Amino acid sequence: MLTAGFVHDWTGPFHILLNSYAIWIFGRILEPLLGPVRFLVMYLTAIIGGSVAVMWLSDPQVPVVGASGALFGLMGAYFIVVRSTGGNSTQIFTLIAINFGLGFFVSGISWEGHLGGLVTGLAIAGIYSQTRQRDKRVQQIFGVFLVWGVLYGLTMLKISSWM
Protein backbone atom coordinates (compact mmCIF):
# COMPACT_ATOMS: atom_id res chain seq x y z
CA MET A 1 0.00 0.00 0.00
CA LEU A 2 2.94 2.32 0.57
CA THR A 3 5.15 1.27 -2.31
CA ALA A 4 2.33 1.95 -4.79
CA GLY A 5 2.99 5.64 -4.19
CA PHE A 6 6.55 5.34 -5.45
CA VAL A 7 5.99 3.48 -8.71
CA HIS A 8 4.14 4.51 -11.81
CA ASP A 9 2.75 3.21 -15.08
CA TRP A 10 5.41 4.04 -17.68
CA THR A 11 2.94 3.99 -20.58
CA GLY A 12 2.17 7.61 -19.72
CA PRO A 13 5.46 9.37 -18.85
CA PHE A 14 3.78 12.78 -19.15
CA HIS A 15 1.55 11.90 -16.19
CA ILE A 16 4.47 10.94 -13.94
CA LEU A 17 6.34 14.09 -14.96
CA LEU A 18 3.35 16.27 -14.07
CA ASN A 19 2.90 14.44 -10.76
CA SER A 20 6.59 14.81 -9.93
CA TYR A 21 6.61 18.49 -10.78
CA ALA A 22 3.45 19.18 -8.77
CA ILE A 23 4.79 17.26 -5.76
CA TRP A 24 8.00 19.29 -5.97
CA ILE A 25 6.04 22.57 -6.09
CA PHE A 26 3.79 21.75 -3.13
CA GLY A 27 6.63 20.11 -1.23
CA ARG A 28 8.76 23.25 -1.50
CA ILE A 29 5.91 25.25 0.04
CA LEU A 30 4.72 22.82 2.70
CA GLU A 31 7.93 21.26 4.01
CA PRO A 32 9.37 24.55 5.35
CA LEU A 33 6.00 25.35 6.96
CA LEU A 34 5.50 21.95 8.57
CA GLY A 35 9.06 20.83 9.11
CA PRO A 36 10.59 17.74 7.53
CA VAL A 37 9.16 15.16 9.96
CA ARG A 38 5.57 16.39 9.91
CA PHE A 39 5.76 16.82 6.14
CA LEU A 40 7.01 13.24 5.70
CA VAL A 41 4.32 11.91 8.02
CA MET A 42 1.64 13.73 6.05
CA TYR A 43 3.05 12.66 2.68
CA LEU A 44 3.30 8.97 3.60
CA THR A 45 -0.09 8.99 5.32
CA ALA A 46 -1.67 10.46 2.16
CA ILE A 47 -0.18 7.60 0.12
CA ILE A 48 -1.71 5.08 2.51
CA GLY A 49 -5.01 6.98 2.52
CA GLY A 50 -5.10 6.81 -1.27
CA SER A 51 -4.43 3.07 -1.15
CA VAL A 52 -7.18 2.51 1.42
CA ALA A 53 -9.69 4.37 -0.76
CA VAL A 54 -8.64 2.30 -3.78
CA MET A 55 -9.09 -0.84 -1.70
CA TRP A 56 -12.63 0.16 -0.74
CA LEU A 57 -13.88 1.90 -3.88
CA SER A 58 -12.30 0.17 -6.87
CA ASP A 59 -12.09 -3.29 -8.38
CA PRO A 60 -9.50 -5.25 -6.37
CA GLN A 61 -8.47 -7.12 -9.52
CA VAL A 62 -7.24 -3.91 -11.21
CA PRO A 63 -3.77 -2.83 -10.04
CA VAL A 64 -3.34 0.85 -9.21
CA VAL A 65 0.00 2.61 -8.82
CA GLY A 66 1.19 6.18 -8.75
CA ALA A 67 1.88 9.16 -6.55
CA SER A 68 -1.42 10.90 -7.26
CA GLY A 69 -2.84 10.07 -3.83
CA ALA A 70 0.16 11.73 -2.21
CA LEU A 71 -0.13 14.71 -4.55
CA PHE A 72 -3.80 15.16 -3.67
CA GLY A 73 -2.82 14.90 -0.01
CA LEU A 74 -0.37 17.77 -0.52
CA MET A 75 -2.98 19.82 -2.35
CA GLY A 76 -5.47 19.18 0.44
CA ALA A 77 -2.87 20.20 3.02
CA TYR A 78 -2.10 23.36 1.09
CA PHE A 79 -5.83 24.15 1.00
CA ILE A 80 -5.95 23.86 4.81
CA VAL A 81 -2.84 26.01 5.21
CA VAL A 82 -4.29 28.73 2.99
CA ARG A 83 -7.66 28.63 4.78
CA SER A 84 -6.16 28.57 8.28
CA THR A 85 -3.99 31.60 7.53
CA GLY A 86 -6.91 33.59 6.13
CA GLY A 87 -5.80 33.40 2.50
CA ASN A 88 -7.91 33.05 -0.61
CA SER A 89 -8.29 29.34 -1.34
CA THR A 90 -10.20 29.73 -4.63
CA GLN A 91 -7.23 28.84 -6.84
CA ILE A 92 -6.22 25.70 -4.96
CA PHE A 93 -9.87 24.61 -4.71
CA THR A 94 -10.23 25.04 -8.48
CA LEU A 95 -7.00 23.12 -9.12
CA ILE A 96 -8.18 20.25 -6.93
CA ALA A 97 -11.60 20.19 -8.60
CA ILE A 98 -10.18 20.15 -12.14
CA ASN A 99 -7.64 17.44 -11.37
CA PHE A 100 -10.16 15.36 -9.45
CA GLY A 101 -12.62 15.63 -12.34
CA LEU A 102 -9.99 14.39 -14.80
CA GLY A 103 -10.04 11.04 -13.00
CA PHE A 104 -13.57 10.48 -14.24
CA PHE A 105 -12.86 11.33 -17.87
CA VAL A 106 -9.31 10.13 -18.52
CA SER A 107 -8.73 6.39 -18.45
CA GLY A 108 -5.94 5.06 -16.31
CA ILE A 109 -6.36 7.68 -13.57
CA SER A 110 -7.65 6.51 -10.21
CA TRP A 111 -10.17 8.95 -8.82
CA GLU A 112 -10.35 6.62 -5.81
CA GLY A 113 -6.67 7.19 -5.00
CA HIS A 114 -7.14 10.92 -5.51
CA LEU A 115 -10.07 10.99 -3.11
CA GLY A 116 -8.31 8.96 -0.43
CA GLY A 117 -5.16 11.06 -0.62
CA LEU A 118 -7.14 14.28 -0.54
CA VAL A 119 -9.23 13.30 2.48
CA THR A 120 -6.15 12.08 4.33
CA GLY A 121 -4.15 15.22 3.51
CA LEU A 122 -7.04 17.39 4.66
CA ALA A 123 -7.30 15.41 7.91
CA ILE A 124 -3.59 15.51 8.77
CA ALA A 125 -3.24 19.20 7.86
CA GLY A 126 -6.40 19.94 9.84
CA ILE A 127 -4.85 18.28 12.87
CA TYR A 128 -1.63 20.20 12.35
CA SER A 129 -3.43 23.52 11.98
CA GLN A 130 -5.40 23.01 15.19
CA THR A 131 -2.37 21.91 17.22
CA ARG A 132 0.33 24.37 16.13
CA GLN A 133 1.28 25.48 19.63
CA ARG A 134 4.04 23.62 21.45
CA ASP A 135 1.74 22.77 24.35
CA LYS A 136 -0.54 20.88 21.94
CA ARG A 137 2.16 18.51 20.66
CA VAL A 138 0.61 15.51 22.46
CA GLN A 139 -2.78 16.23 20.88
CA GLN A 140 -1.10 16.51 17.47
CA ILE A 141 0.58 13.13 17.85
CA PHE A 142 -2.65 11.60 19.15
CA GLY A 143 -4.59 13.01 16.18
CA VAL A 144 -2.12 11.57 13.68
CA PHE A 145 -2.23 8.19 15.43
CA LEU A 146 -6.02 8.37 15.32
CA VAL A 147 -5.91 8.85 11.52
CA TRP A 148 -3.48 5.92 11.25
CA GLY A 149 -5.81 3.83 13.42
CA VAL A 150 -8.77 4.59 11.17
CA LEU A 151 -6.74 3.69 8.06
CA TYR A 152 -5.55 0.49 9.71
CA GLY A 153 -9.07 -0.41 10.83
CA LEU A 154 -10.51 0.21 7.36
CA THR A 155 -7.74 -1.90 5.82
CA MET A 156 -8.29 -4.81 8.21
CA LEU A 157 -12.07 -4.63 7.76
CA LYS A 158 -11.76 -4.79 3.98
CA ILE A 159 -9.23 -7.62 4.10
CA SER A 160 -11.48 -9.62 6.42
CA SER A 161 -14.39 -9.20 3.98
CA TRP A 162 -12.28 -10.84 1.27
CA MET A 163 -11.61 -13.95 3.36
QUIJO-V325523 format. One line per field, one symbol per residue. ss: DSSP state (~ for helix, > for strand, _ for the rest). phi: phi as a letter, one per 30 degrees, with the letter a starting at -180 (. if undefined). burial: 1 if it has 24 or more other ideal C-beta (glycine too) atoms within 12 Angstrom, else 0. A space follows every 50 residues. Layout:
BEGIN
ss: ???
phi: ???
burial: ???
END
This chain:
BEGIN
ss: __~~~~___~~~~~~~~~~~~~~~~~~~~~~~~~_~~~~~~~~~~~~~~~ ~~~~~~~__________~~~~~~~~~~~~~~~~~_____~~~~~~~~~~~ ~~~~~_____~~~~~~~~~~~~~~~~~~~~___~~~~~~~~~~~~~~~~~ ~~~~~~~~~~~~_
phi: .ddedcbadddbddddddeddddddddddddddcjdddddeddddddded ddddedcbdddcdbbkcdddddddddddedddddciddcedddddddddd dedcccdiccdddddddddddddddddeddbddedcdddddddddddddd ddddddddddddd
burial: 10011001000000110010011001100110110001101111111111 11111101000001111111111111111111000000000100110011 00100000111111111111111111111010000000010011001100 1001100000000
END
